[in-house]
Amino acid sequence: MGSYLERLREPLNSPEYRDGRPRKYERIVRDGMIIERDVEVPTRFGFTIYIDLFRPADESRPVPPLVVWTPYGKHDPTPLGKLYPASGVLEEWQSDLCIFEAPDPAYWVPRGYAVIHAETPGNWYANTEGGYFTPREAEAHYDLIEWAGTQDWSNGKVGLSGVSYLASAQWRVAALNPPHLAAINPWEGWSDTFNDIVRHGGIPETYFWPHIQVRWGVSDHKVEDLWALTREHLFFDDYWKSKVPEFSNIDVPAYVVSSWSDHGVHTRGTLEGFKRIASPQKWLEIHGSKKWAYFYEPQSIARQSAFFDHFLKGEDSEITQWPAVRLHVRDRHGVATQKTAAAWPVENTDYRRLYLDAGEGSLNGEVPAEKCSVSYDPLDDAQEANFDYRFEEDAELVGHMKLCLHVSADEADDMDLFVTIEKLDGGTSKTGFTHYAFFEDGPVAFGWLRLSRRELDPGQSTEYQPILTNATEQKVAPGEVVEAHVEILPSGTRFSAGDVLRLRVKGRDIYNYPKPMLYMRHEDTVNIGTNRIHTGPGAESYLLVPMVTLAEELADAQ
């Protein structure tokens, strides 16, 4: 218990992960750039950070550094198009210098930038123990930023870039306000490890989270045993709170990119980060595409350049004309329209209640006249409860949804609820949406809740977004009917007249791709016996949906 330094596990010695490059300083000149490997950067703690530094061979003028903070190994170029053909990343978008989820030096250095690939403390051939999203890690990141901002080749304006962990780390260090940090670009990075990743609606995630610590925890030193600590810290306690940034301290210019397609990983945390940072200059972009492809596609690289050119080089760029929010309103996988908004959540959202009717299996604008219930076996993959709403006119749903349920368990004191929203084209065939980094048959949105974790934080919850305390368990008596609120993660979708919105409620993962596909799974269940959903007078279960009108249309988006 206590700090991560009290719970370190032995280094991982599997040959599969022991092929990291041994530390050895090298300097070469290639393709107009100076490449220095294994440069040592000192920290306040006495250990060094190892970096690879890429900068222009023409040293006649200083350049801004882009810092990449990665646990995945700076020695390992990752051709995503070859490794993951379904990811949508084209091979020509990455050079042999591009590492996992990071900006490519072959693009940025010729444009007058330096790129730093930095290994997080404790990983690979390290000289200290390792921890993840800890205060010590953030302070070491701070020290690297200050080093980068004070070198002879640097213009003193440092930017941060990268996807996933490389984005989440930006939240942590930006909250410390390093003086030379001039701009951040968090591109799909969670901000609250416990609530965004470890427990979805209080239900433990059992596949991605154990795997990811093996991907991070590759070291010849001891590293934080995240999985053991997860089993010990079952609630949102001080251990997990120590991994959450002080968002109100972040005031650096920020270009934040999220997606509708990364539910269960980055969608929630990226949008929460954008809402909570205090930066007076901040922009939000939300897409519906595959996350890696969207980061590397040329149009996205051009927007990254416009952002960094302005804040790191002082150049005029298109950013001065950017709307505060641009987002995709999706029709289906690969088809969307890009629109703009003045705020997030979208201004003037009309939140409407669609009441569940268990007798008809429908969603309606009025409370059903009769009280009714529907039951299902939560352990039977073939059983679930469905509720449909047919649109009589075109509608765009953009933002948060919430599901209020009145539920009971015949034989149990708890239950796990898995929720999806789907679109049925013309009311008949399911429409597939981009999901995660690979899939094209996903739903509109996901939600989860373990009933005993239903206690809400009144200070953070809103009409449209229930926020759990995750501080206690509130078990129920068998047969007891209780009200619970399920957070359904944000989405942006167009429904045409005649289309059907289908609400699905189940006791197991509704989308469960075959193993060993890396995916979010929840196999530690509390479900027993029969679960029931109650509707009608005295049990007004409803789905809250966000109707919007976004008049300014920019361009068709794929």
HELIX and SHEET records of a PDB file:
HELIX    1   1 TYR A    4  GLU A    6  5                                   3    
HELIX    2   2 PRO A   15  TYR A   17  5                                   3    
HELIX    3   3 LEU A   80  LEU A   83  1                                   4    
HELIX    4   4 PRO A   85  SER A   87  5                                   3    
HELIX    5   5 GLU A   91  TRP A   93  5                                   3    
HELIX    6   6 PRO A  105  TRP A  108  1                                   4    
HELIX    7   7 VAL A  109  ARG A  111  5                                   3    
HELIX    8   8 PRO A  135  ALA A  148  1                                  14    
HELIX    9   9 TYR A  165  ALA A  174  1                                  10    
HELIX   10  10 THR A  193  THR A  193  1                                   1    
HELIX   11  11 PHE A  194  VAL A  198  3                                   5    
HELIX   12  12 PHE A  208  TRP A  216  1                                   9    
HELIX   13  13 LEU A  226  GLU A  232  1                                   7    
HELIX   14  14 ASP A  238  LYS A  241  1                                   4    
HELIX   15  15 PHE A  247  ASN A  249  5                                   3    
HELIX   16  16 THR A  267  ARG A  276  1                                  10    
HELIX   17  17 LYS A  291  TYR A  296  1                                   6    
HELIX   18  18 PRO A  298  LYS A  313  1                                  16    
HELIX   19  19 GLU A  318  GLN A  321  5                                   4    
HELIX   20  20 LEU A  451  ARG A  453  5                                   3    
SHEET    1   A 2 LEU A   8  ARG A   9  0                                        
SHEET    2   A 2 VAL A 223  GLU A 224 -1                                        
SHEET    1   B 7 GLU A  26  ARG A  30  0                                        
SHEET    2   B 7 MET A  33  PRO A  42 -1                                        
SHEET    3   B 7 THR A  48  PRO A  56 -1                                        
SHEET    4   B 7 ALA A 114  GLU A 119 -1                                        
SHEET    5   B 7 PRO A  65  THR A  70  1                                        
SHEET    6   B 7 VAL A 158  LEU A 160  1                                        
SHEET    7   B 7 LEU A 181  ILE A 184  1                                        
SHEET    1   C 2 ARG A 199  HIS A 200  0                                        
SHEET    2   C 2 ILE A 203  PRO A 204 -1                                        
SHEET    1   D 5 ALA A 254  SER A 259  0                                        
SHEET    2   D 5 LYS A 282  HIS A 287  1                                        
SHEET    3   D 5 VAL A 325  ARG A 332  1                                        
SHEET    4   D 5 VAL A 335  ALA A 341 -1                                        
SHEET    5   D 5 GLU A 553  ALA A 557 -1                                        
SHEET    1   E 5 SER A 362  ASN A 364  0                                        
SHEET    2   E 5 ASP A 350  ASP A 357 -1                                        
SHEET    3   E 5 TYR A 542  VAL A 548 -1                                        
SHEET    4   E 5 ALA A 395  ALA A 409 -1                                        
SHEET    5   E 5 VAL A 482  PHE A 495 -1                                        
SHEET    1   F 6 SER A 362  ASN A 364  0                                        
SHEET    2   F 6 ASP A 350  ASP A 357 -1                                        
SHEET    3   F 6 TYR A 542  VAL A 548 -1                                        
SHEET    4   F 6 ALA A 395  ALA A 409 -1                                        
SHEET    5   F 6 ASN A 531  THR A 535 -1                                        
SHEET    6   F 6 CYS A 372  TYR A 376 -1                                        
SHEET    1   G 4 ALA A 385  ARG A 390  0                                        
SHEET    2   G 4 VAL A 500  LYS A 506 -1                                        
SHEET    3   G 4 ASP A 416  ASP A 425 -1                                        
SHEET    4   G 4 SER A 429  LYS A 430 -1                                        
SHEET    1   H 4 ALA A 385  ARG A 390  0                                        
SHEET    2   H 4 VAL A 500  LYS A 506 -1                                        
SHEET    3   H 4 ASP A 416  ASP A 425 -1                                        
SHEET    4   H 4 ALA A 445  ARG A 450 -1                                        
SHEET    1   I 2 PHE A 433  HIS A 435  0                                        
SHEET    2   I 2 PHE A 439  GLY A 442 -1                                        
END                                                                             
